Amino acid sequence: MKVQQPDINDSNPELCALIGERIAASPQQRITFAEYMDLALYHPQHGYYNSDRQSIGKQGDFITSSHWGADFAEVLAEQFVEMWELLVSGALEEDRPFNFAIVEMGAGRGTFAANVLQYLQRQHPDLFKTLTYIIVEISPILQAEQRQSLSDIKCVKWCNWNEIVNNSIVGCFFSNELVDALPVHQFILESGQVREIYVAAETSKNEREEIKFIEVLGEVSTPKIAEYLDFVSIDLSASVYGNGYRSEVNLAALDWMSTVAQKLQRGYLLTIDYGYPAHRYYNPRRREGTLQCYYCHRYHSNPYINVGRQDLTAHVNFTALERQGELCGLDVVGFTQQALFLMALGLGDRIASLSTNDAEVLDVATFLRRREALHQLIDPMGLGGFGVLVQSKGLREEEKGRILKGLMVPD
């Protein structure tokens, strides 16, 4: 991945016009960055995730763990199996679940779901027979791709949040690189005061009369921003935070956590994403925040170009997820890095097997591609450095005392 400012502005003109209209209709002709990011990513017709542009995978703008082969999904499937076994064996007879649910939130093209389900059907048929695989996907474009790729698997169904009854799910909610794409508020310190970054619009004077988005500063739009910073024990009045320090606040992640907790009756929430605990997220030396833009496998820092045609993300504050979860009745089971998590679940055995056995039967090119895929998943400077947060709800004391295999320290 290269850091490079794109040479051209590939914005969607219809989306720019719609955002411009939203700004013009606002009382002070400005909108919060969170509202801008929400429109850029999730507008029903023109948002990045709702467009027909190829965005995910090796030919798109970014690549996730699922696109390095089936190993990521198959190894995580072993963690789902252990969760199922724990919930079934630890429950009273009358409480034992007749159905175990995996709820994947933001399933991309369905690659992860397909690999998990094929592996469970092959290797763990007892779980597969009791399984319901629920996908919560807001993008109609991606949902259509998922339905096509998963059409032959009967246990899959698609739901929106309103269709999932509160306190109904026994199983595991799962997301991979979802929370980083939730809209964030941006702020900057100015003369010791927290000022919110808003988005305004101006029309260029060239022949095309293109809309240009600019940043303007103002008072914070909601007291929830200050409450959030206090919630994660960050004091921006400390002298270590200098003038011009900017960062993000992800209020949407708190709402998301509350929703998941409401739907889960008994089981786990497994969140994989890139991010930091709060003290690292708001490190005074990280003066420009964590917002990144992904376009054609390159990332840069300008969210006001390629509007609707590039991904916008911000790192995850895992402290906020942990504390919000606790408020909503979720216990922290453990927090680790993806590399350690996958190695504990058996990825190391797959790497060792590849080194000794597969090299003898695979052609050189295939062997090298598979080896690269496995090592990409545990690269500490890339996917391997992602955070893995496991939370639980409704477990009995004896179940809480059991350490999940993925959270064990590998030998």
C-alpha positions in Angstrom: 0.0 0.0 0.0 1.4 3.3 -1.1 0.8 6.7 0.5 0.1 8.9 -2.5 -2.1 11.9 -3.2 -4.2 11.1 -6.3 -3.4 13.1 -9.4 -7.1 13.6 -10.4 -10.4 14.2 -8.7 -12.7 11.3 -9.6 -15.7 12.5 -7.6 -19.3 11.5 -8.4 -20.9 14.7 -9.6 -24.4 13.7 -8.6 -23.3 12.9 -5.0 -21.3 16.2 -4.8 -24.4 18.1 -5.8 -26.5 16.3 -3.2 -24.0 17.0 -0.5 -23.9 20.6 -1.7 -27.7 20.8 -1.4 -27.5 19.4 2.1 -24.9 22.0 3.1 -26.9 24.8 1.6 -30.1 23.8 3.4 -28.2 23.7 6.8 -28.7 26.7 9.1 -25.1 27.8 8.9 -24.3 26.3 5.5 -22.2 23.6 7.0 -22.5 20.0 8.1 -20.5 18.0 10.5 -17.8 15.8 9.1 -19.7 12.8 10.4 -22.7 13.8 8.3 -20.4 14.3 5.3 -18.7 10.9 5.7 -22.1 9.2 6.1 -23.3 10.7 2.8 -20.0 9.9 1.0 -20.1 6.3 2.1 -23.7 5.4 2.6 -26.0 7.6 0.4 -28.6 5.1 -0.8 -27.9 5.7 -4.5 -24.5 7.3 -4.8 -22.5 6.5 -1.6 -19.3 4.5 -2.0 -20.7 1.3 -0.5 -24.0 1.6 -2.4 -22.4 2.2 -5.8 -21.6 -0.5 -8.4 -17.9 0.4 -8.4 -15.6 -2.6 -7.6 -14.3 -1.5 -4.2 -13.2 -4.6 -2.2 -10.6 -7.2 -3.1 -7.4 -7.4 -5.1 -8.9 -5.4 -8.0 -10.5 -2.8 -5.9 -9.5 0.0 -3.5 -8.6 -2.1 -0.5 -8.2 -5.7 0.5 -9.3 -7.4 3.7 -8.1 -10.6 5.4 -10.9 -12.6 3.8 -9.4 -12.0 0.3 -6.1 -13.7 1.1 -7.7 -17.1 0.7 -9.9 -19.4 2.8 -7.5 -19.8 5.7 -8.7 -16.7 7.6 -12.3 -17.9 7.6 -11.4 -21.5 8.3 -9.3 -20.7 11.3 -11.9 -18.4 12.7 -14.5 -21.1 12.1 -12.6 -23.1 14.7 -13.3 -20.3 17.2 -17.0 -20.3 16.4 -17.0 -24.1 17.0 -15.5 -23.7 20.4 -18.0 -21.0 21.3 -20.8 -23.3 20.2 -19.5 -26.2 22.3 -19.1 -24.0 25.3 -22.6 -22.6 25.1 -24.2 -26.0 24.6 -22.2 -27.9 27.2 -22.4 -25.2 29.8 -26.1 -24.6 29.6 -28.8 -26.3 31.6 -30.8 -28.8 29.6 -33.9 -26.5 29.2 -31.7 -23.6 28.1 -29.5 -25.4 25.6 -29.8 -23.7 22.2 -31.4 -25.7 19.5 -29.9 -23.2 17.1 -26.5 -21.4 17.1 -26.3 -18.2 15.2 -23.4 -16.4 13.6 -24.3 -12.8 12.8 -21.9 -11.2 10.4 -22.2 -7.5 10.2 -20.9 -6.0 7.0 -20.2 -9.1 5.0 -18.5 -7.6 1.9 -18.9 -9.8 -1.1 -19.8 -12.8 1.1 -16.3 -14.4 0.7 -15.8 -14.9 4.5 -19.3 -16.4 4.9 -18.9 -18.8 2.1 -15.6 -20.0 3.3 -16.8 -20.4 6.9 -19.9 -22.3 5.9 -18.2 -24.7 3.5 -15.6 -25.5 6.2 -18.2 -26.1 8.9 -20.2 -28.3 6.5 -17.1 -30.3 5.8 -15.4 -30.4 9.2 -18.1 -29.8 11.8 -21.4 -31.1 10.4 -23.1 -31.3 13.9 -22.7 -27.5 14.2 -23.6 -26.9 10.6 -27.0 -28.7 11.1 -27.9 -26.3 14.0 -26.5 -23.2 12.4 -28.3 -20.0 11.2 -25.9 -17.6 9.5 -27.4 -14.1 9.6 -26.0 -11.3 7.5 -26.6 -7.6 8.4 -25.7 -5.7 5.3 -26.9 -2.2 4.5 -25.5 -2.0 0.9 -28.0 -3.4 -1.7 -25.1 -3.8 -4.2 -23.1 -6.0 -1.8 -26.2 -7.8 -0.6 -27.0 -8.8 -4.1 -23.5 -10.2 -4.6 -23.8 -12.1 -1.3 -27.1 -13.6 -2.3 -25.6 -14.8 -5.6 -22.5 -16.4 -4.0 -24.4 -17.9 -1.1 -27.6 -19.0 -2.9 -27.0 -22.7 -2.5 -26.6 -22.5 1.3 -30.0 -22.8 3.0 -29.0 -21.6 6.5 -28.1 -18.1 5.4 -30.6 -15.2 5.8 -30.4 -11.5 5.5 -31.8 -9.2 8.2 -31.8 -5.5 9.1 -31.5 -4.6 12.7 -35.2 -4.1 13.2 -35.9 -7.7 12.0 -33.7 -9.2 14.8 -35.7 -9.4 18.0 -34.0 -8.0 21.1 -32.4 -10.6 23.4 -32.9 -13.3 20.8 -29.5 -14.3 19.5 -27.6 -17.2 21.0 -24.2 -17.4 19.3 -21.7 -14.9 18.0 -21.9 -11.5 16.4 -18.8 -11.0 14.1 -17.4 -8.1 12.2 -14.1 -7.6 10.3 -13.2 -4.1 9.3 -16.7 -2.7 10.0 -16.3 -0.2 12.8 -13.5 1.7 11.1 -16.0 2.7 8.4 -18.6 4.2 10.7 -18.9 8.0 10.4 -16.8 10.0 12.8 -16.8 13.6 14.1 -13.5 15.5 13.7 -12.2 18.1 16.1 -9.2 20.3 16.4 -7.7 22.2 19.3 -7.6 25.9 18.9 -6.3 28.1 21.7 -6.8 25.3 24.2 -10.5 24.8 23.1 -12.0 21.9 21.3 -13.5 23.1 18.0 -15.4 20.8 15.7 -14.4 20.5 12.0 -17.4 21.1 9.7 -17.7 20.8 5.9 -18.8 23.7 3.8 -19.0 24.1 0.0 -17.9 26.6 -2.6 -18.3 26.6 -6.3 -15.2 26.8 -8.4 -15.1 29.5 -11.0 -14.0 27.3 -13.9 -16.2 26.4 -16.8 -17.5 23.2 -15.2 -18.6 25.0 -12.0 -17.5 22.1 -9.8 -18.4 22.0 -6.1 -15.4 22.2 -3.8 -15.7 21.0 -0.2 -13.8 22.9 2.4 -13.3 22.7 6.2 -14.6 25.4 8.6 -14.3 25.4 12.4 -17.1 26.0 14.9 -18.4 25.1 18.3 -19.0 21.4 18.9 -22.2 20.1 17.5 -23.2 18.0 20.5 -22.1 17.7 24.1 -21.7 14.0 23.4 -18.2 14.7 22.0 -16.9 16.0 25.3 -18.7 13.2 27.1 -17.0 10.7 24.9 -13.5 12.0 25.6 -14.3 11.9 29.3 -15.7 8.4 28.9 -12.4 7.1 27.6 -10.3 9.2 30.1 -8.8 11.6 27.7 -8.1 15.2 28.9 -7.3 17.4 26.0 -6.6 20.4 28.3 -3.3 18.7 29.3 -0.3 20.7 28.2 1.0 17.8 26.0 -1.8 18.5 23.5 -0.6 21.5 21.5 -2.5 24.0 19.3 -3.7 22.4 16.0 -4.0 18.8 17.4 -6.8 17.1 15.6 -8.5 13.7 15.9 -11.8 11.9 15.7 -14.7 10.8 17.9 -16.8 7.9 16.8 -20.2 8.3 18.4 -21.7 5.9 15.9 -19.6 3.0 17.3 -21.2 3.5 20.7 -24.7 3.3 19.1 -23.6 0.2 17.2 -22.3 -1.5 20.3 -25.6 -0.7 22.1 -27.6 -2.3 19.3 -25.5 -5.5 19.3 -25.8 -5.8 23.0 -29.6 -5.5 22.8 -29.9 -8.3 20.2 -27.5 -10.8 22.0 -29.1 -13.0 24.6 -26.2 -15.3 25.2 -22.9 -15.7 23.6 -20.1 -13.5 22.1 -19.2 -10.4 20.1 -16.0 -10.8 18.1 -14.7 -7.5 16.6 -11.6 -7.4 14.3 -10.3 -4.1 13.1 -7.4 -1.7 13.0 -7.1 0.6 16.0 -5.7 1.3 19.4 -6.6 1.6 23.1 -7.6 5.2 23.9 -4.2 6.3 25.3 -2.6 5.3 22.0 -5.4 6.6 19.8 -5.1 10.1 21.4 -1.3 10.1 21.6 -0.2 13.7 21.5 2.3 12.8 18.7 -0.6 11.6 16.5 -1.4 15.2 15.7 -3.3 14.6 12.4 -5.7 11.9 13.7 -6.2 8.6 12.0 -8.6 9.3 9.1 -7.5 7.7 5.9 -8.8 7.5 2.3 -8.4 4.5 0.1 -8.5 4.8 -3.7 -7.1 2.1 -6.1 -5.0 0.4 -3.4 -3.4 3.7 -2.4 -4.2 5.7 0.6 -4.0 9.4 1.2 -5.5 12.1 3.6 -7.9 14.1 1.4 -11.5 13.1 2.0 -12.8 15.9 -0.2 -11.8 14.4 -3.6 -13.0 11.2 -5.3 -16.2 11.7 -3.4 -18.3 8.6 -3.5 -15.5 6.7 -5.2 -13.1 6.2 -2.4 -13.3 4.6 1.0 -13.0 6.7 4.1 -12.0 5.1 7.4 -10.8 6.0 10.9 -9.0 3.7 13.3 -11.1 2.1 16.1 -10.9 3.2 19.7 -11.1 -0.2 21.4 -11.3 1.4 24.9 -14.6 3.0 23.8 -15.9 -0.3 22.6 -14.9 -2.1 25.8 -16.5 0.6 28.1 -19.6 1.0 26.1 -20.0 -2.8 26.1 -19.7 -2.9 29.8 -22.5 -0.2 30.1 -24.6 -2.4 27.9 -24.1 -5.7 29.8 -21.1 -7.1 27.8 -18.1 -8.5 29.6 -14.6 -8.2 28.1 -13.3 -11.7 27.5 -10.0 -10.6 26.0 -8.2 -8.3 23.6 -5.2 -9.3 21.4 -3.7 -8.9 18.0 -4.9 -10.7 14.9 -1.5 -12.5 14.5 -1.6 -13.9 18.0 -5.3 -14.8 17.7 -4.9 -16.7 14.4 -1.7 -18.5 15.5 -3.5 -19.7 18.6 -6.3 -21.0 16.5 -3.9 -23.1 14.3 -2.6 -20.8 11.5 0.9 -21.7 12.6 0.2 -25.3 11.9 -1.0 -24.4 8.5 2.2 -22.5 7.8 4.3 -25.4 9.1 2.4 -27.8 7.0 2.8 -25.7 3.9 6.6 -25.5 4.4 7.0 -29.2 4.7 4.3 -30.9 2.7 2.6 -28.6 0.1 5.9 -27.5 -1.4 6.4 -31.0 -2.7 3.0 -31.1 -4.5 2.4 -27.5 -5.5 4.0 -25.7 -8.4 6.4 -23.0 -7.4 4.0 -20.1 -8.2 1.1 -21.6 -6.3 3.3 -22.4 -3.3 4.6 -18.9 -3.2 1.2 -17.3 -3.5 -0.2 -19.5 -0.7 2.8 -18.8 1.6 2.4 -15.0 1.0 -1.3 -15.2 1.8 -0.6 -16.9 5.1 2.1 -14.5 6.1 0.0 -11.5 5.2 -2.5 -12.5 7.8 0.1 -12.3 10.6 2.3 -9.4 9.3 2.6 -7.2 12.4 2.9 -4.1 10.2 -0.3 -5.0 8.4 -3.2 -7.3 9.0 -1.5 -9.1 11.9 -1.4 -5.9 13.9 -5.2 -5.5 13.8 -7.0 -5.6 17.2 -9.2 -8.5 18.1 -11.8 -7.8 20.9 -13.9 -10.5 22.3 -16.9 -9.7 24.6 -19.6 -11.9 26.0 -23.1 -11.7 27.5 -25.2 -14.2 29.5 -22.4 -16.6 30.3 -22.5 -18.5 33.6 -19.6 -18.2 36.0 -18.0 -21.5 34.9 -18.2 -20.5 31.3 -16.6 -17.1 32.0 -13.7 -18.9 33.5 -12.8 -20.7 30.4 -10.2 -19.1 28.1 -11.1 -19.2 24.5 -8.5 -20.9 22.3 -7.9 -17.8 20.2 -7.0 -15.8 23.3 -4.4 -18.3 24.6 -0.8 -17.4 24.2 0.7 -19.6 21.5 3.6 -21.8 22.5 
